Amino acid sequence: MKPLLLLLFLPTLDAIFSYNFLDTTFQPIYHTPGIGSIGYSGDPNGMMYRSDTQLYHMFWQCKYDVYTSPTYWCHAVSEDMAKWTRLPVNTAMSFSGGATQLDSGDIKMMYKDVTKNAGFYTASPDNITDPNLKVWKEAENATAFSGATDPSDGWKNPHGGYYAVAGEPNSAHLWTSDDNFENWVDTGTDLTTFTWDRADSTPRDPNFWEDVSSNLFVFEGGMKMNYFSGADFYSIGSYNSDAGTFEPLEGYYQPLDFGGELWASETFMNENKNAITSIWILEGDCKIESWPPPCEYLTDRGWFGIHSLPRKSKVETRGEWKRLSFEPVEGLANLRIGEIEQITVNKKTLMTTKSKSYELELTLGEGVEAVEATVLASPGGEEGTRVGLKAADMFGGELITNKVRIFVDVSVVEVFSGGNVVTARVYPKRGDSTGIAIEVTGGEGDVKAELNVMGSAF
């Protein structure tokens, strides 16, 4: 079987998009922040796994409205990164940053507080024995002042204290602290340099982590193309902890996702030292040439922004080529509800299930070179989103995949295959656009399809 290239065919008909629905019509149910959430939901922040409580914590930027209210951190916890419990909003934190669990057992959030002269501040749990860590207190004084932004989580400096990386114009600077995770100082060292944001804007959301399976390191950052548009990239390379320097492999700047408007990724380690990544997904039907985005639908709907499904990220080697490989976390299976529909397809076939929120897995049999699934399809075919998998020669013929997993959730589609991921926002106009059709479009053979309807994340 030839290697397969993942393709996503975005809707092209104007009828597929609608701007007249209100409230939760387009709000996904199993993507955070979840059905019924209000206001603006932005960058994922401070994500972590607590081994003592076996809970995952997710924070994210939130505002009660997009234009005027302060930025806080919303908070939710989960046992499996699938079913989440909302907790009180934390007014201590502001803008973007990361979480660091210290050897002492304390936790430090570090972030840029735009309400206090844009200084770097830290916050700690008011009660570390509370498994949900509901209340956080901000330090009285800033730990640093700088033109930098969006500090990462910290890691140990072999010479004492901690390192973190923060954005500077066209570079990412290494910062260092004392043993208490305070008194941060810019070392003046560029961890990496890259035009990863507009020259006239501050770089955003750096992450830096070790892939334990390969002993290589990964740098992530946001390439912001204009006021409110961009994509996150990553670079793989080697890290000298003594010198605090990162040497990226030549040519290894790749997008974290091959889809549309999504950035401000957050990566943390789970209990097995696997990297888990979540990315902010913007709305796809707003004008994005300025900030705040002139999108009248925000006030009509009462909400804006979602997050990608949590993804396991790891370095994969194919011959001389290295890349990040992504797959959805296993816990998402806990969202499945109802009966499973399983069929075998060798021509265009409609599935019996009708839904707007589900997982569809396609397994290609011998001889199949291309397959298409049309999701969120109307009964008469007036609208729908086509997702395709097609044979392609890649990585010298080494990469072979015969599976594609498609996660559909009302107005977002995430597609995983062969370690790649493509994400897109779609806005079906019709309320009856719940159909699913599958068709073999290249070669001859059977495709096995399995569909699981998904329930709410909250």
Buried (B, 14 or more C-beta within 10 A) or exposed (E): BBBBBBBBEBBEEEEBBBEEBEEBBBBBBBBBBBBEBBBBBBBBBBBBBBEEBEBBBBBBBBBEEBEEEEBBBBBBBBBBBBBBEBBEBBEBBBBBBBBBBBEEEEBBBBBBBBEBEBBBBBBBBEEEEEEBBBEBEBBEEBBBEBEBBBBBBBBBBEEEBBBBBBBBBBBBBBBBBBBBBBEBEBBEBBBBEBEBBBEEBBBBBBBBBBBBEBEBBBBBBBBBBEBBBBBBBBBBBEBEBEEBBBEBBEEBBEBBBBBBBBBBBBBBBBEEEBBBBBBBBBBBBBEBEEEBBEBEBBEEBBBBBBBBBBBBBBBBBBEEBBBBBBBBBEBBEBBBEEEEBEBEBBEEBBBEBBBBBBBBBBBBBEEBBBBBBBBBBBEEEBBBBBBBBBBBEBBEEEBEBBBBBBBBBBBBBBBBBBBBBBBBBBBBBBEEBBBBBBBBBBBEBBBBBBBBBBBBBB
